[in-house]
Amino acid sequence: MRKAEFMSKSIIVAISALEERHRQAIREAADRHGCTVRFFNTDAEALPFLADAEIVFGQSAALAKNAPALRWLCTPSAGVNQFMGDHVFASPDAVLTNSSGAYGVTIAEHIVMLTLEALRRQKEYSAIVARREWKRDLPVRSIRDSRITLLGTGDIGREAAIRLRAFGPACLRGVNRSGSNPGGLFDEVAKQENLAQVLPETDILIASLPGTAETFHMLDAERLALLPDGALIVNVGRGTVIDERALEPQLRSGRLCAALDVFEQEPLPQDSTLWDCPNLLITPHTAGNMTLAYTRDRIVAMFLEDLENYCAGKPLAHRVDLKRGY
């Protein structure tokens, strides 16, 4: 990216989750580079000030559509589906960065929580306690000696692998596009094209993939059928990775179990049959939101890193390839 020509760059920040210390860090960086910065809690508040905005830090496509002078938009989310497609950006010169890399810790902890809840039957035990009963003999399973496959070895997959390793699994296998083993964290890594060979040897399948044309219904009826009886599926990436119509019969029959934080349609419709589906744990897309302080700190640090790059005319470190969707 070439250095911006404007003497005073206008920055709009529209993220309600930021704390005052985050705002102050952004103000100081803006002052250092001769930028003006305005903070808003909602997109509606920010819209009247977008006409001359050169930099926007926010996650709504409405911000991109209403900023004709935009050169760079940084979204605090990892996913960028809302920015895909034609005519999303009012400015043809705008580039997009995301905050992929800020969510690994919180989502990895969510993965561990869901996995343990499912294997140790916490949903059933919560129902037992709610009935004021004292029943304690449900058979449970362990992460120990389980064959774990992590579908996606990015920040989330790596952070999850670090934590799951402590439980003593039989195997930690990664699956990605390249077949590389990032950080040497996995016992072995298979390419996505070989997923069908991996699934029969998987007791716990953890998906943390982005929602792209390449990953749409990657776990379809044919591939779900390859999983062994009793396998657990944990999805914390995008709901479109799993064909929910194919998954639900497998859950209702008891052949598979699942813990889903993401769904093909969100919010999950109130009349969805998944709400009362047996062998399913549901969380309402809470694995990777901005409620963890560490996550917010990382999001701001990544934005400030690229603000330095932008003002110096250097390439942005967290730029998104809009054709690939990540």
Stockholm file with secondary structure:
# STOCKHOLM 1.0

chainA/1-326         MRKAEFMSKSIIVAISALEERHRQAIREAADRHGCTVRFFNTDAEALPFLADAEIVFGQSAALAKNAPALRWLCTPSAGVNQFMGDHVFASPDAVLTNSSGAYGVTIAEHIVMLTLEALRRQKEYSAIVARREWKRDLPVRSIRDSRITLLGTGDIGREAAIRLRAFGPACLRGVNRSGSNPGGLFDEVAKQENLAQVLPETDILIASLPGTAETFHMLDAERLALLPDGALIVNVGRGTVIDERALEPQLRSGRLCAALDVFEQEPLPQDSTLWDCPNLLITPHTAGNMTLAYTRDRIVAMFLEDLENYCAGKPLAHRVDLKRGY
#=GR chainA/1-326 SS CCCCCCSSCEEEEECTTCCHHHHHHHHHHHHHTTCEEEEESSHHHHGGGCTTCSEEEECCHHHHHTCTTCCEEECSSSCCGGGCSTTCCSCTTCEEECCTTSSHHHHHHHHHHHHHHHHTTHHHHHHHHHTTCCCCCCCCCCSTTCEEEEECCSHHHHHHHHHHHTTCCSEEEEEESSCCCGGGCSSEEEEGGGHHHHGGGCSEEEECCCCCTTTTTSBCHHHHTTSCTTCEEEECSCGGGBCHHHHHHHHHTTSCEEEESCCSSSSCCTTCTTTTCTTEEECCSCTTSTTSHHHHHHHHHHHHHHHHHHHTTCCCTTBCCTTTTC
#=GC SS_cons         CCCCCCSSCEEEEECTTCCHHHHHHHHHHHHHTTCEEEEESSHHHHGGGCTTCSEEEECCHHHHHTCTTCCEEECSSSCCGGGCSTTCCSCTTCEEECCTTSSHHHHHHHHHHHHHHHHTTHHHHHHHHHTTCCCCCCCCCCSTTCEEEEECCSHHHHHHHHHHHTTCCSEEEEEESSCCCGGGCSSEEEEGGGHHHHGGGCSEEEECCCCCTTTTTSBCHHHHTTSCTTCEEEECSCGGGBCHHHHHHHHHTTSCEEEESCCSSSSCCTTCTTTTCTTEEECCSCTTSTTSHHHHHHHHHHHHHHHHHHHTTCCCTTBCCTTTTC
//
